[in-house]
Amino acid sequence: MFRVPLAWLLLKNEPARLLVGIGGVMFAVVLMLMQMGFRDSLYGSAIMFHSHLRADLVLVNPQYEYLAHMKPIARVHLYESLAVDGVESVTPVYVQLGEWQNLDTRTAKLILVIGFDPAHCAFDFPGVRERYTALREPDVVLFDAASRPEYGAIAAEFRQGQAIHVEINHRRISIAGLYAMGTSFGYGGSVITSDLNFLRMFPDRDRDLIQVGLINLRPGVDPEAVRRTLATHLPDDVLVMTRVSYETRERSYWANAEPIGFIFAFGVVMGLTVGAVIVYQILFSGITAHLSEFATLKAIGYTNAYLYGVVFRQALVLAFCGYVPGLLLSAELYRMTRNATMLQMNLGAGTALFALLITTTMCSVSAALALNKIRSADPAEIF
């Protein structure tokens, strides 16, 4: 039977120590959840472009690192894939960082510019497909409404019916519509335009060099089988991937190649370590302060197992009392961070439950380490 009263009374007997223990667990929970939130937003935002591509297979350079820094491939290789059985259509996509300048504030920032042929449906972002006709006009772009506020109140002004003009690479551009992709750790905003408008903004670019080649297959065709065929037919300077593999590669880059992924993981470990040390000190000092009481219980017949249970229940009380306020504070910090950075930080049920599991495990490990004092409690020596 799960009994809490004795464990709770021992903790409540010293309010200052109890508050310190709850504060330690709360600190660990907040630090852990924030690091997990930043990590998840990093991975989630990194693949927003990839997950909204309308393609079965993707061609990129084998030295691909991440979206905002891609080496090109020859466009001719994309059209060569049309000779492979099962391929229905292809779409070249240009991607490059450009210099955005707000004409009102005269401030310049880098922005991700994405160009493709509007005759082909390359993305499934809401708002893009409806504006394909507008993209055929010269010097127009669709603006990412989820971009950082440093680019100006573009989305709000557009929704009010205002005509908006900006400069990208010192070329006057009109905003013809909005979509929502979101920011990433690699860029703060993005625009989508036609391939012709893209080349107008980047006049030094070779139109025969693209960043991404999209391949759509006929219905019922196995993407993996076509991928293997393309890999044998195309030269080694082209990498053929399924769209899911493309997402995985981008995620792996941020998780392994960049130190930021390690930093977030290390932050979680540090939070757990700090919380474990504080809980251990609280439990150990509590056992020491009540050592004579524990010895008395031993003397009248209570087993070590029962006393161990009391300590573990103390650890669980600290875990839950620290977890709940830590979770609530983290939810508010998520909201503040999301509004300030436009990163997609969402505290999901899976993350919250995982944090609860880790918190209870952390406190249980601390309790296990503190049990040595009870094992050494000899009633004969104490009395």
Buried (B, 14 or more C-beta within 10 A) or exposed (E): EEEEEBBBEBBEEBEEBBEBBBBBBBBBBBBBBBBBBBBBBBBBBBBBBBBBBBBBBBBBBEEBBBBBEBEBBBBEBBEBBEEBEBBEBBBBBBBBBBBBBBEEEEEEBBBBBBBBBBEBBBBEBEBBBEBBEBBBEEBBBBBBBBBBBEBBBBBEBBEEEEEBEBBBBEBEBBBBBBBBBBBBBBBBBBBBBBBBBBBBBBEEBEEEBBBBBBBBBEEEBEBEEBBEBBEEBBEEEBBBBBBEBBBBBBBEBBBEEBEBBEEBBEBBEBBBEBBBBBBBBBBBBBBEEBBEBBBBBBBEEEEEEEBBBBBBBBBBBBBBBBBBBBBEBBBEBBEEBBEEBBBBBBBEEEBBEBBBEBBBEBBBBBBBBBBEBBEEBEBEEBE
